[in-house]
Amino acid sequence: MKIATAASERHVLAVTVDNEPGILAKITGLFTARGYNIDSLTVADISDDHAVSRITIVTNGPPQVIDQIETQLERLVPVHKVVDLTAAGPHVERELALIKVAGKGEMRVEALRIAELFRAKVVDTTTQSFVFELTGAPDKIDSFIALMRELGLVSVGRSGVVGMMRGLKSV
Amino acid sequence: MSQPSGAAILVQGLIDQGVEFVFGYPGGAVLPIYDELFGDERIRHILVRHEAGAGHAAEGYARATGKPGVVLVTSGPGATNAVTAIADAYMDSIPMIVLTGQVPTSLIGTDAFQEADTIGITRHCTKHNYLVKDPADLAATIEEAFRIATTGRPGPVVIDIPKDVQIAVPSQSRASKLTATHRYAPQMVASAEQIAEALEMIANAERPILYTGGGVINSGPEASELLRQFQDLTQSPITSTLMGLGCFPSTHPDFLGMLGMHGTYEANMAMNRCDVMVCIGARFDDRVTGRLDAFSPDSKKIHIDIDRSSINKTVPVDLGIVGDCAAVLGQLIAAWGERKPQDLGEWKARIAGWRARECLAYPEKSAKHPDMIMPQRAIERLHALTRHKEPIVSTEVGQHQMWAAQYYGFESPNKWLTSGGLGTMGYGMPAAIGAQLGCPDALVIDIAGEASIQMNIQELGTASQYRLPVKVFILNNEYMGMVRQWQELTYESRYSNSYSDSLPDFVALAEAYGWKGIRIERPEDLDAGILAMMEHDGPVIVDCCVASDANCLPMIPSGAAHTDMILYGDRVDGTMDDEAKALV
């Protein structure tokens, strides 16, 4: 017998929650328990009194599953609001990456030149390595990393996506 | 020493919430709470024999009274033993508060004696859970926990309390963070537009059906009353899920009986052929829908549910209404006004045709055991002889449960206690104990199987201790009958491990616990046995020996549509392909 699969689409969800112990485990556990996907997840508190956190989740699934993810998240008592940025309209997605490249001579020069094109910052250097800091949309970071792979890529750290609606509206 | 300790705050909090009973079992990590309960006349503690029993008793109490059930257990094994009941309450939306002891805060995370990560373990089978680390938070936590457990879609809430928090007094300087927030506010009423749209669909339906579920019961007796009024206005045929039985009188001519896997032919056919389906407080469970792509293909669907995540979860609907059943039914009735119902004569004539198939008819005698009692007959007689007392009926899980649902008719809500979602064997007797405490004057009967009853058989002692006159009516067919039935259908009658070997003598067992034991072996003794059970002023086990080869029909087999029911007389043995075998 075959295990059934369905076509999926990528969605970015912004979730505001009470900043209390266990809330992240509740959310990630919900995804595992119900078989949903997490492509990336970022979290940090966003209010003066540290009472509220904002979580950005990038997920993928068929439309019906995306709707379920949203409503299942809303069922959790500490969750204030869930906004599907992908469905809500124009929005900005940004990610931060730290990328370490090691090399000498022409390779090193080329790495620096490409970094300038991408407006990556050099945040650490030795005579044989750079650490670049790059922010941008995920696909920009993907292509920068692909180029660095040919020029002595050593390691990559990525923050995962943070997203926000364009225009006046909150979220 | 005037300041109250955490334990004292807890007990006061329970009293403030109107708690009458706490179902529990003591242990090291809850000793301060037990000491606080000692001699306190305001709360009655019911000592169970196993923590699962405490959980199910609290569920039974909640289901029969509409009030939240309260459980008190110790850390580690106390909490893990309660988990099945917590998961059960979560699936069936039963309001329940579970207080678990925890090792002192300084020992959390050190693998201390009787330490378990209760919060982690119960995270996904509770509506919400708390670890209280400061006695200053206790009062507000209890208040919020009861509100969460009882409002919106009800469910279990766990409060895990370390032992030192039970002993300590709150520091004056620290006010609780929780007090100010009223963070849980479920949507109760529908918008006027939604009501108008729903009414338009219902009023113009030629083949309507009301598909009702446990949400109507959870919404309170008023919802059942409003459902009757709404049905009377629309004249619509009506069916109910397992969990919804009792929300509409079974004797009403428009009631089609239960739907789904072991539902009636007429209910399932009407679901399949209707043009407008109004789902009220049910959730399109897989036991109800059968094969999804063949589920009611030509209908417009309206779904009324207090939990938005239930809407469009498995079956896409045309109109989803988030709200409380009673509130939305009230809105629909008000909006209906002076309208006249459609002429549904043709639709009802078709239904009468399906009804004429008499899907609940069964052979008078078993083929293999012609001298034995047919289990369906036993339930029919039990119903006939006890119905005037309007008993509360609980069940375990399996064939006997489905037969009880099919042949024991319910006229009012909160009389039917069964484990529907999780399907927990061992639910029935502790649930009956909880119901009997909540409704001391009611006749409470647990319809059981000989296999299920053994899963929480230790609770016989609890009923003895508190003089609870519960009746346990065992349909003893010497098999885990539902497993045997599936093996017959799916695995060419290879009865792997489904025979109930080495059964106890249930009559002797009853007597050992101070209960009365009655054995019924022959059809002619059935009525006398049931009457003797009712006449005894105390707990009774009836060991009713029934034909072991009887199957629970009608049945929609795995992966089949509503229109492909197996009825009595159909050939059912054989094997299935892997796709069908993979379904449960």
Interface residues (C-beta under 8 A of the other chain):
Chain A: M1 D18 P21 G22 A25 K26 G29 L30 A33 A51 Q64 D67 Q68 T71 Q72 E74 R75 L76 V77 P78 H80
Chain B: I119 G120 R123 H124 K127 H128 N129 L131 I148 K177 R183 Y184 D307 R308 S309 I311 N312 K313 P316 D577 D578 E579 A582
